[in-house]
Each structure stands twice: as C-alpha cells, then as structure tokens.
Amino acid sequence: MTLLLDSTAIQSITDRPLGLRPLKLKVVDQTTTGTLSGPILTTAKRYWVQLLDEKGQVLLSLDTPKGNYRFDNLAPATYRLRVLIDTNQDGRWQGGDPDLKAAPEPVFLFPKPITIRSNFDNVETLSF
C-alpha cells in the first residue's frame, strides 16, 4: 500500500516545500488462530493434558509435558482442558472396574471453559 501526502495540506515551519515522497506501508496478514499455554503445577509423575472441544471430544493430547503446556494454531472457539493422571504409571489411564472393585485413576477438569480468539495468547495455570 502506498500513501501519498498532499504537499499543500502540510506546511513546514520554514515555508519551504517539503518534497514529500510516497510513503510505502507494508500490510501484514493477520493470523486467524490463537494459542493456549501455561505453567503446570503438579506432583504427578505421569499424565496427559488434553484439549477438548465443546462436545467433549479430544482434539489434542500432550504426554507429560514438563513445566509448561502449549497448544498452537487453535481456531477461534470454546475449549476445555482435561488432565488424565496415570497414578500406577503403566502408560495408560485406567477406568474404573464395572463391578466397582477398583476406582478409576484421577481426572482433573479445568474449572471453566476457555474461549480462544484470533491473535490472542491465552495463559492458564494447571494445578492438580
């Protein structure tokens, strides 16, 4: 984009002609995605941080991220965070026994939905 300034509309303090040249401006494409990230405060040894859509379906999953988690290039929408904690550290999350002989491994659901907007970086702390 080129911006042309009218030399008669701008007056110098010395009454000399300004000799204005065209001003070239670069137009940058804006991204249409956002980011969700944040610190993780936990004592758990093994866990999965999952990004869920509005219907509760898993979109992305991170296996035991150390210190921080990050989900990039997210379309504008409302998301939830869920953490599945592998307390027995067997490499998979165990659901409960249908005969109620064993409780399921812990699940942490972030208490509020997270709205992602274009060009925004959302930071939420996970503490479980």
Buried (B, 14 or more C-beta within 10 A) or exposed (E): EEEEEEEEEEEEEEEEEEEEEEEEEEEEEEEEBBBBBBEBEBEBEBBBBBBBEEEEEEBBEBEEBEEEBEBEEBEEBEBBBBBBBBBEEEEEBBEEEEEEEEEEBBBBEBEEEBEBEEEEEBEEEBEB
